[in-house]
Amino acid sequence: MVTNRPDDPGTPLHTKTCQRCGGEVDEKQVYRCPWCFKEFCYACRFPRGSADFCSRACSEAMFHGGDDEESPEDDKDIG
């Protein structure tokens, strides 16, 4: 049985708020973005590979984020 929060009798104890749409979701159905760590619901998820992200931007940043190689301009000797 789910009990209500003492401060808000209309809200069940075991819910969380989706940080994308603002909806109330059962805490067992909340996802966490592996890139920005926002919590979001099933309706707001953006699946990519084997992970669920909160947005396309986070999935792009995770897989195509920064270029770790140095550019040729970085090799110039400033003397």
N, C-alpha and C positions, 0 to 999 in steps of 0.2 A: 504494500500500500504506500502510495506517495503522499507525504504530508505537505502541508502548505508552510511557506515561510512565515515566521512570526511578524515580520515587518510589512508583508504584503500578502494578505490572506488569499488573493486571487491567483498567485503565482505558485506553481508546484515547486517543491524543494529541489528536485533533480533536473532542472533545466538550465540551459545556457543561452546567451544571446548570440546570434550570428552576427559577426562583425562586418558582413557585406550587406545583408538585407535588413537586419535588425529584428528578425523573427525569433521567437522563442522555440528552442529545439531541445529535445531530450538529450541529456549530457552524453549518452552512449551513441548518439547519432551525429556528434560534432566531429568535424575533420580539422586538422591543423596543417596549415601550409608549411611545407619543408623549407621554403625560402624566407618568408617574412614572419612566420609563426602566428598569423591571424587564425582565429577559429571561425569556421564557416559551416553552413548546412549543406545537405546533399544537393539541393536545388542550385546552390551557388558554386558548386565545385567545377573545376576545369581539369579533367583527367588528362594526363600526359605521361606516356610510358606506364610505369607501374605506380606512379604517385598521383595524388590529387592536390591541385593547387587552388588558391583562392581566385586567381585571375590568369589570363593569358600572359600578361606582363611578367608575373612571377615565374611562370613556366618557361618563358623565353629567357629570362635572366638566369635561371638555373642551368639551362642547357646551352645557351648561346651567349652567356653573360659577357665577361670581359675577355679581351685577347691577351693571354699571358705572355706571348712572345714580344720581344722588344722590336720596335720599329726601326728602320734604317736611320732615321733622324736621331735616335737615341745613341747611336754609335759615334756620332761626330764628336771630335775632341775640341772642347772649347778651351782655347789656350791663351 
